[in-house]
């Protein structure tokens, strides 16, 4: 069931649709309990009625909740209200990836730029597999 601005889902007031993907639609919502905006990822009803898909939704939420990285959104909770299953997540302002990454994919020559932004994966640059790939496709050091 698509939600519209003004709809209420438990303590969350839907403000706007942010986007949609294979595992549901994402909305900007106001959390009435904590007074902050959050992102709600709503599992489509047809998936919520499939026990395997619902289990996958919960497994993915648990896996994502274990991650702590500045480039990965924080999961606040997994909830269900009136049969609607959804995740509450950190709302990240900015451009959506479909506006940043072209449909044809990101050219490989951008890879070092993205890797350079995360100190925790600097060691990848010296990984022999990456060095070989860089040489093979002609990426600068």
Backbone bond lengths (Angstrom), bond angles and torsions (degrees), N, CA, C in turn:
res aa  C-N    CA-C-N  psi(-1)  N-CA   C-N-CA  omega(-1)  CA-C   N-CA-C  phi
1 X - - - 1.442 - - 1.522 108.32 -
2 X 1.317 117.92 114.45 1.460 119.77 177.90 1.526 110.50 -65.72
3 X 1.321 115.00 142.82 1.456 120.61 178.73 1.525 109.08 -101.66
4 X 1.309 116.02 155.42 1.460 121.82 179.61 1.519 109.68 -125.05
5 X 1.326 115.70 159.77 1.460 120.64 176.90 1.524 109.36 -53.66
6 X 1.317 115.63 131.54 1.459 121.30 -179.60 1.518 113.32 99.95
7 X 1.341 117.42 -20.92 1.473 120.03 177.29 1.517 109.46 -64.34
8 X 1.325 115.42 151.77 1.452 122.19 179.81 1.520 109.19 -113.62
9 X 1.318 117.35 134.04 1.462 123.24 175.44 1.518 106.03 -129.00
10 X 1.334 116.33 94.97 1.462 120.41 -172.22 1.517 108.26 60.87
11 X 1.342 117.50 -131.42 1.467 119.63 -179.47 1.526 113.92 -82.91
12 X 1.318 117.25 7.60 1.462 121.43 -175.07 1.521 111.33 -104.83
13 X 1.325 116.16 125.28 1.458 121.76 176.57 1.528 107.34 -98.60
14 X 1.328 116.46 121.86 1.458 121.03 -179.46 1.525 108.73 -69.71
15 X 1.347 115.48 128.71 1.462 121.04 179.28 1.530 111.23 -102.77
16 X 1.344 116.85 -39.50 1.464 120.60 -178.23 1.520 110.11 -169.17
17 X 1.322 115.82 157.08 1.461 121.42 171.83 1.521 107.59 -81.98
18 X 1.335 116.14 134.39 1.462 120.70 179.47 1.528 109.92 -98.37
19 X 1.335 116.49 -40.02 1.457 119.74 -178.06 1.510 110.73 175.15
20 X 1.325 115.09 176.68 1.464 120.65 -179.18 1.519 109.30 -140.08
21 X 1.320 114.81 153.63 1.454 120.83 178.63 1.512 109.94 -150.18
22 X 1.311 115.89 -167.32 1.453 121.77 -176.69 1.521 114.27 -64.40
23 X 1.326 117.23 -28.29 1.468 120.15 -177.13 1.521 112.56 -106.17
24 X 1.332 118.20 15.66 1.449 118.71 174.84 1.507 114.11 136.73
25 X 1.325 113.73 -172.36 1.464 121.15 -179.71 1.523 108.41 -111.37
26 X 1.333 115.18 146.35 1.459 121.40 -179.12 1.525 108.78 -113.54
27 X 1.334 114.32 134.33 1.458 121.27 -177.98 1.521 110.23 -124.70
28 X 1.309 115.21 149.97 1.463 121.41 167.07 1.516 105.10 -86.36
29 X 1.343 116.30 133.12 1.464 120.16 -178.26 1.521 110.21 -141.76
30 X 1.315 115.27 155.30 1.457 122.51 175.87 1.522 108.15 -97.97
31 X 1.325 116.27 123.60 1.461 122.33 177.46 1.532 107.04 -85.51
32 X 1.339 116.86 107.48 1.461 121.48 -176.37 1.529 112.25 -66.48
33 X 1.332 117.30 -29.38 1.469 120.21 -178.52 1.522 111.76 -71.19
34 X 1.345 115.99 -42.60 1.461 119.65 -174.54 1.521 113.60 -106.56
35 X 1.333 116.99 -5.21 1.449 120.44 177.22 1.514 114.43 65.53
36 X 1.301 116.98 38.65 1.469 120.27 179.22 1.519 109.68 -137.06
37 X 1.332 115.28 158.68 1.455 120.03 174.77 1.523 109.01 -85.32
38 X 1.313 115.29 141.16 1.462 122.35 178.98 1.529 108.41 -135.11
39 X 1.319 114.90 169.91 1.459 120.63 171.93 1.522 107.18 -104.25
40 X 1.319 116.68 134.55 1.463 122.00 175.49 1.515 108.05 -112.34
41 X 1.317 117.07 124.70 1.462 121.16 174.21 1.522 106.83 -104.10
42 X 1.329 115.85 112.65 1.459 122.14 -174.15 1.527 109.82 -99.36
43 X 1.314 115.86 125.35 1.459 121.83 177.33 1.526 108.46 -75.73
44 X 1.339 118.18 127.40 1.464 119.48 179.13 1.527 111.78 -58.15
45 X 1.332 116.81 147.02 1.463 122.58 -176.18 1.526 111.95 -55.40
46 X 1.339 117.54 -40.84 1.466 119.41 -178.58 1.527 111.84 -64.14
47 X 1.318 117.14 -30.29 1.471 120.60 176.74 1.527 110.90 -79.52
48 X 1.319 116.42 -35.79 1.462 120.44 -179.28 1.529 111.46 -66.11
49 X 1.336 117.18 -26.11 1.465 121.16 179.25 1.521 112.35 -84.10
50 X 1.321 117.11 -9.16 1.466 122.39 178.10 1.529 107.70 -95.63
51 X 1.336 118.46 111.99 1.466 120.43 -176.12 1.529 114.07 -56.15
52 X 1.329 117.43 -35.37 1.467 120.05 179.57 1.531 111.25 -68.57
53 X 1.336 116.60 -43.30 1.465 120.41 179.28 1.528 110.92 -66.20
54 X 1.323 116.56 -40.12 1.457 120.32 179.46 1.533 110.02 -64.91
55 X 1.319 116.42 -41.29 1.471 120.55 177.81 1.531 110.17 -63.19
56 X 1.330 116.94 -40.84 1.466 121.16 178.35 1.532 110.32 -62.84
57 X 1.316 116.80 -42.50 1.462 122.61 178.01 1.532 110.06 -56.14
58 X 1.335 116.01 -46.01 1.467 120.20 179.75 1.529 111.87 -69.41
59 X 1.337 117.43 -38.98 1.473 120.45 177.75 1.526 110.74 -62.70
60 X 1.325 116.40 -44.82 1.461 119.81 -179.73 1.525 111.22 -64.61
61 X 1.317 116.75 -37.74 1.465 120.27 177.76 1.526 110.53 -64.01
62 X 1.331 117.19 -43.29 1.469 120.78 178.83 1.521 111.07 -64.00
63 X 1.329 116.29 -41.74 1.467 119.98 179.07 1.526 110.39 -63.95
64 X 1.312 117.02 -45.13 1.463 121.58 -179.90 1.530 110.96 -64.75
65 X 1.314 116.78 -35.65 1.465 120.92 -179.96 1.527 112.18 -66.28
66 X 1.331 117.71 -20.32 1.466 121.84 179.45 1.520 112.36 -81.10
67 X 1.338 116.67 -14.54 1.457 120.51 -176.15 1.523 111.18 -89.33
68 X 1.312 115.01 141.76 1.457 121.33 177.14 1.524 106.97 -134.78
69 X 1.322 116.21 97.88 1.456 121.40 -176.06 1.530 108.37 -150.66
70 X 1.318 118.00 140.75 1.466 119.60 -177.42 1.533 113.86 -63.45
71 X 1.320 118.55 -18.23 1.463 120.98 -179.58 1.519 113.18 -100.01
72 X 1.325 117.04 11.05 1.471 121.67 179.34 1.524 107.91 -127.52
73 X 1.331 116.58 129.25 1.466 119.32 -178.61 1.525 110.81 -63.04
74 X 1.317 114.70 151.70 1.461 121.77 177.21 1.530 108.96 -88.86
75 X 1.324 115.82 131.43 1.471 121.62 174.97 1.523 106.90 -86.28
76 X 1.329 116.83 128.34 1.460 120.83 176.92 1.527 111.31 -91.88
77 X 1.337 116.94 -42.00 1.467 119.07 -177.96 1.520 111.19 -164.97
78 X 1.330 114.61 163.30 1.463 123.56 170.20 1.519 104.44 -115.38
79 X 1.334 116.56 125.12 1.458 119.66 -173.51 1.520 112.14 -135.01
80 X 1.328 113.41 166.92 1.467 121.53 175.08 1.515 106.32 -142.93
81 X 1.329 115.37 132.07 1.459 121.04 178.72 1.522 107.87 -140.63
82 X 1.330 115.73 119.32 1.477 121.10 179.69 1.530 112.55 52.98
83 X 1.327 115.54 39.76 1.467 120.25 178.15 1.513 114.96 83.46
84 X 1.327 118.50 -1.61 1.466 122.36 178.34 1.526 107.77 -96.51
85 X 1.331 115.71 122.03 1.468 121.73 179.80 1.522 108.34 -98.03
86 X 1.347 116.35 134.04 1.462 118.99 -177.79 1.520 111.22 -155.65
87 X 1.333 114.21 159.58 1.453 122.93 173.62 1.518 107.63 -105.14
88 X 1.318 116.99 144.34 1.454 120.24 167.95 1.521 105.92 -106.31
89 X 1.325 114.85 132.46 1.460 120.46 -174.66 1.514 110.59 -136.34
90 X 1.310 114.28 163.20 1.456 122.33 171.83 1.527 107.84 -57.52
91 X 1.308 116.35 135.24 1.460 121.39 175.62 1.522 107.56 -90.09
92 X 1.312 116.37 122.54 1.462 121.64 179.75 1.529 108.23 -108.76
93 X 1.304 115.55 119.38 1.463 120.54 178.49 1.520 109.23 -77.51
94 X 1.303 116.25 152.54 1.460 120.11 175.81 1.512 111.49 133.16
95 X 1.316 114.64 -172.60 1.461 120.59 -179.29 1.516 110.00 -78.09
96 X 1.329 116.12 145.83 1.454 119.95 177.51 1.531 109.19 -76.74
97 X 1.308 116.38 154.72 1.462 120.84 -177.03 1.520 112.49 -59.61
98 X 1.339 117.83 -31.22 1.461 118.48 179.77 1.530 111.60 -67.06
99 X 1.329 118.05 -15.83 1.468 121.17 175.15 1.516 111.23 -93.38
100 X 1.332 117.05 -16.96 1.460 121.43 -178.40 1.533 110.78 -96.08
101 X 1.315 116.23 -41.89 1.463 121.47 -177.06 1.521 109.20 -101.99
102 X 1.328 117.77 123.33 1.463 119.35 179.65 1.524 111.69 -65.35
103 X 1.335 116.53 156.34 1.465 121.77 -179.08 1.523 111.66 -57.19
104 X 1.327 117.31 -29.54 1.469 121.11 -179.75 1.522 112.42 -78.63
105 X 1.324 117.25 -5.41 1.458 121.20 -179.82 1.519 111.08 103.19
106 X 1.302 115.92 171.84 1.449 122.42 -179.34 1.520 108.85 -90.95
107 X 1.337 118.94 127.01 1.469 120.19 178.66 1.524 110.74 -59.05
108 X 1.321 116.76 143.99 1.461 121.84 -177.78 1.517 113.44 -59.33
109 X 1.337 118.05 -28.29 1.457 118.11 -177.25 1.524 112.42 -66.70
110 X 1.340 118.41 -12.74 1.459 121.32 174.95 1.536 112.31 -81.02
111 X 1.310 117.72 -17.23 1.463 121.69 -174.27 1.527 113.14 -53.44
112 X 1.328 120.73 -49.37 1.478 118.56 -179.33 1.520 112.63 -60.85
113 X 1.323 117.85 -32.79 1.467 121.02 178.69 1.517 110.05 -62.83
114 X 1.331 116.62 -45.01 1.460 120.17 179.96 1.522 111.25 -69.29
115 X 1.324 117.23 -37.51 1.456 119.88 179.40 1.522 111.10 -67.56
116 X 1.316 116.80 -34.01 1.461 120.64 -177.93 1.517 112.03 -66.97
117 X 1.327 118.38 -17.46 1.458 120.48 -177.12 1.528 112.34 -81.78
118 X 1.322 119.01 -7.45 1.452 120.82 -177.30 1.529 109.74 -126.82
119 X 1.329 115.86 108.25 1.464 120.62 -177.24 1.522 112.30 -60.57
120 X 1.339 117.09 -27.34 1.464 120.05 -176.89 1.520 112.62 -70.41
121 X 1.307 117.70 -16.32 1.464 117.46 178.92 1.526 111.69 -115.35
122 X 1.344 116.11 16.93 1.461 119.01 174.67 1.523 111.18 -57.29
123 X 1.316 116.51 -32.58 1.463 119.79 -178.91 1.523 112.15 -62.81
124 X 1.325 116.62 -20.83 1.467 119.90 178.99 1.519 110.89 -61.66
125 X 1.323 116.25 -33.85 1.464 119.71 -178.14 1.523 112.12 -59.53
126 X 1.330 117.70 -29.60 1.459 119.77 179.97 1.532 112.02 -94.24
127 X 1.323 117.61 -3.15 1.461 121.49 177.80 1.536 108.32 -63.41
128 X 1.329 117.29 127.27 1.473 120.27 -177.43 1.527 113.68 -55.14
129 X 1.340 117.32 -33.07 1.466 119.55 179.30 1.522 111.06 -67.37
130 X 1.327 117.03 -40.31 1.454 120.26 178.85 1.524 110.43 -70.12
131 X 1.341 116.74 -40.98 1.465 120.97 178.72 1.527 109.63 -58.80
132 X 1.335 116.22 -44.01 1.468 120.57 178.80 1.526 111.07 -63.63
133 X 1.320 117.42 -44.45 1.461 120.91 178.46 1.523 110.59 -61.61
134 X 1.327 116.36 -43.92 1.455 120.88 179.97 1.526 111.09 -59.65
135 X 1.326 116.65 -43.07 1.461 120.93 179.31 1.523 110.40 -66.63
136 X 1.325 116.05 -42.97 1.460 120.90 -176.32 1.523 112.48 -62.59
137 X 1.341 116.50 -38.89 1.466 118.63 -177.44 1.527 112.11 -99.04
138 X 1.325 116.59 1.55 1.458 119.56 175.59 1.506 116.15 77.34
139 X 1.331 116.68 31.10 1.472 120.15 178.36 1.527 109.36 -78.77
140 X 1.331 117.81 144.58 1.476 119.95 176.01 1.525 109.99 -69.92
141 X 1.338 114.71 157.94 1.468 118.96 178.75 1.500 112.27 -74.83
